[in-house]
Amino acid sequence: MSASTNKTSGGFPLVISALAILICILIGIFIYKGILGAASNFEGGDPDKGHPHNILGTMYKGGFIVPILIGFLLTVITFAIERFVTIQRASGKQRADKFVHTIKQLISEKDFEGALAACHQQKGSLANVVHEGLSKYQFVKSDSSLDKEAKVHAIQKALEEATSMELPMLSKNMVVISTMASIGTLAGLIGTVVGMIRAFAALANAGAPDTSALATGISEALVNTLVGILTSAFAIIFYNLFSNRVDQITYAMDEAGFSIIQDFQASEK
């Protein structure tokens, strides 16, 4: 890309992303031990032997999978905030459709300096791609050594290179959210199965059937399913939302690039 335009930065680097996931899991463990496992949530103040007073105590009884699931949920929220900030920055100050409309109008009026100024004011990935296409447009326009086809190819290449520099940033860390959508429910089901095994094992060892103990054990086991489904639901919603925003920005890039090339071809007839 040209020196006048820089690739939009944003998103956690790989190391920071891994560290963020670890920190979220550690926070999940802290919440599990310090909040869900507080003595006030259990009869007799004993988290290990006392029956839970409330939903927090019941969640604590869900077992060792619960803090991991809480960590996964926090991971989804953390990366959703990161993606929201990054994509908003990539979109620029003005809505993408309004910016593209402005650029198309300025190009039709042959006001390329105004279009470049609009890119500087807009900022973001879309503005960077349009700026690169307009800069190449002006450069090849005054280059008499190239024929029309070569000039069009040069503009297309500049637009493609600029787009390829921006798109990875837009989709960065989306894989974390999509992964959480998959493993959230699975981890919840693992916790539920483990809890059900423990509940029925305790019931078998007790001798006479204890429906109260069985019901309590099942409710504790299903806590894992609840948190797992919540994690997956949030992850799916955020993933689809951000994917749609990335598609909109990509479409705006293509639309603006097509307008630049179309105007150049018309001017070279």
VENQUI-V239456 format. One line per field, one symbol per residue. psi: psi as a letter, one per 20 degrees, with the letter a starting at -180 (. if undefined). burial: + if it has 16 or more other C-alpha atoms within 10 Angstrom, else -. A space follows every 50 residues. Layout:
psi: ???
burial: ???
This chain:
psi: qrhipqppqqqprgghgghggggghhhgggggghghjqhijqpjkohhhq qqhahghghhiiaihghghgggghgggghggghggghghhhahqqghggg ggghghghjkmhhhghhhghhgrrgghgggggghghghghhjoiiqrggh gghgggggggggghhhghhhjpjhhgghghhgiggghghghgggghgggh ghhhhieqpnhghggggghhhihggghgggggggggggghghgggghggg ghggggghgggghghhij.
burial: ----++++-+++----+--++--+++++++++---+++++++--+-+--- ++---++++++++-++++++++++++++++-+++-++-++++---+--++ --++-++----+--++-++--++++++++++++++++--++------+-- ++-+++-+++-++-+++-++++++-+++-+++++++++++++++++--+- --+---------++--++++++++++++++++++++-++--+--++--++ -++++++++++-++-----
